[in-house]
Amino acid sequence: MPGLGPWGCSCPDDILFDTVTILTLFLISIGLAMDCFAIALGISCSGKRVSVAQALRVASSFGSAQAAMPVIGWLAGRSFVGLISSYDHWVIFGLLLLIGFHMVWESFHEEEEGEKLDLTRGWALLSLAIVTSIDALATGIALAFEKTNILLAAVSIGIVTFLVVILGFFLGGKTGERLGRWAGVLGGVILIGLGVRVLLEHILG
């Protein structure tokens, strides 16, 4: 059996040329990108116009975080991921609940002055990129046990996430234009629902 390189590559039968493995990585990438898709859908459904630059910034941030987390998990090991997983769901739930309710509140107070929360930049974007990529951290552990090429996995996850987020913005923008003020409510409900799902998944095992 060929030896494995430092990044999980085997020679000469490198996993890069394993069609089944590539299909598996694609399906894993789609699964990990679904939370990011929901976030993009929620942001673009909020009724606020999202520019191409904003959509690309969010997609790049989510894609980068999703690509980096499996590598971190692959390198850090099970104990590190286990430590984080003991409380990460509460952090995700709290953050999405806070942002979701804020979006709903804003949708009914559009006439009030003041700066609106911009989820496409700053601390809000960074927080969302991190919390939506926690599952990818644990995935890195599984990929290590499967002796998968972690670099190929990271690139696959990052690219798929980027494309899925762009799709989410496109679909959400179309929906938001039709719903008007209620688009903000829908966007907030999507984020709140995502937070509740994450919490229930961890509590119910």
N, C-alpha and C positions, 0 to 999 in steps of 0.2 A: 504493500500500500504506500503511495507517495507520501512524503513528509509534508507537514503543514508549515507554511511560512508564518511570520509574526502577525499577519492580518487575516489568518484563516484561509490562505490560498494553498492549494495543493498543486504540485507539478509532477508529471506533465498534464495530468487529467484535472486541470483547474476547474473549479466549480463555475467559473465564468461561462463555460461552454456546456453546462448542464441545463438543458431546456426545462426539465421538470423543476429544478431549483429556481430558475428565473421566474417561472410561472408562480411558484409558491411565494417568492419575494414580492411579486406584483400584487398578489392577493393580500399579503400582509400589509403592504403599503396602502392599499385601498382601505383596509380596515382601520389602520392607524390614522388615516386622513379624514375619517368621517366626522370626528369631533371638530376638526378644523373647518370642514365644510359647513357644519352647523353654525359655527361662530361667524363665518363669512356671510352665511345666509341671514343670520340675525342682525349683523351690522348693516347689511345692504337693505334689509327689510325695514330698517328703522325710520325710513322716510327722508333721511338726509342723503343728499347726492354724494356719491363716492366717485372721485376722479380715478382715471386710469393709474395715475401715479400712486394714489392711496391704495388701490387694489394690488398693485405690484409690490408696494412696500409691505403690506400685510402678508401676501403670498410668499414673498422672499423671507420674511421673518419666521413664519410658520414652517416653511420648507427647511430653513436652516436649523431651526430648533429640532424638528423631527429627524433631521439627518444626523445631528450631533448627539442626541440622547442615546441612540443605540450603541454608538461608539463608546460613550461614557459608561453605559451599563456593561458593555462587553469587557472594558478594561477594569472597571471598579469591582465587579464581582457581586455575588448574591447577597452578602452581608450588608453591603452599602445600600443596595436596592431595597432589601428587607426593612432596613431602618427607616427609609423614606416612606415606604408603602404603609407604614403603621399610622400615618397621619395625613398623607397627601390628599386623600379624598375629602377630608374636612376643609382643607385649604381651597381645593378646587370648588367645592360646593359653596363655601362662603364667598369667594370672589365672584363666581358666576351669578349667585343670588344677588349680591350687591349691585353688580353692573346691570343685571336684568331688571331689577326694580327701578334702578336709576333711569333706564331707557323708557320704561313704562311711565314713570313720573314725568319725564321730559315731554313725552308725547301729549300730555294734557296741560303742559305749562309752556308751550312754545312761545306764548306772548310775553313771558317774563324775560327780563334782560339778564344778561350774564353769560359767561362762556359755557358752552355746552361740552359735555364729555366727548372727547375724540378718541375712539377706540383704535384708530389707525396710526397712532404715534405715541411716543413717550412711555410712561410707566404702564399705562393700560395695555398697550400692544405687547410690551415685554412680558407682562404678567400672563396675558392670554397665551402667548407663544410658549411659555414655560409650562403652564398647567395643562395645556392640550398635548404636550409631548411627554408627560410622565409615563404613559403606557409604553412609549417607544423606549424609555429607559429600561423597563423590565424586559422588553423584547430583545434587547441587546444580550441579556443573560441567556435567553433561550437560544439565540443564534450562536452564542459561544459554545453551548453544549452540542449543537448540531454541526459544529465545525464549519460554519458558513463563512463565506468571504464577507467580512463586516464592511469593507469599503464599498463593495457592490451593493450590499443591503442599504447602507446609508445613502448612497446616491439614488437608488431606486425609491426609497421612502421620501427623500427630499423632493425629487422631481414630481412624483405622483401627488404629493401634498400641495406643491405649488400649483399644479394644473387643477386639482380639485377645488382649491380655494378660489381660483379665478372663476371656475364654473359656478361656485356658490355665490360670488358677487354678481355674476351675470343674471342668474335666476332670481336672486333676491332683489336686484334692482328692478326687474320686470314686475315682480310682485308688489314692491313698495310703491311704484308709480300708480298702481290701480287701487291700493288700499288707503292712500292718503294718510291722515293722522293715525288711523288704526294700524298702519304699518309699524309704527313705533311700539305699539302694544305687542304685536306679533313678534317683533325682534326680541323684545324683552322676555316674552314667554318662552321663546326658543332657548335662550340662554339659561333661564331658570329651570326649564325642563331638562336641559343637558346636565346642569349641576345636580338636580335631584336624581337623575339616572346614575350618575357616577357614584353618588352617596349610597344609593340602594344596592348597586352592584357589589360594593365593598362590604356593606353590612350583611347582605344576604348571601355573600360568598359566591 
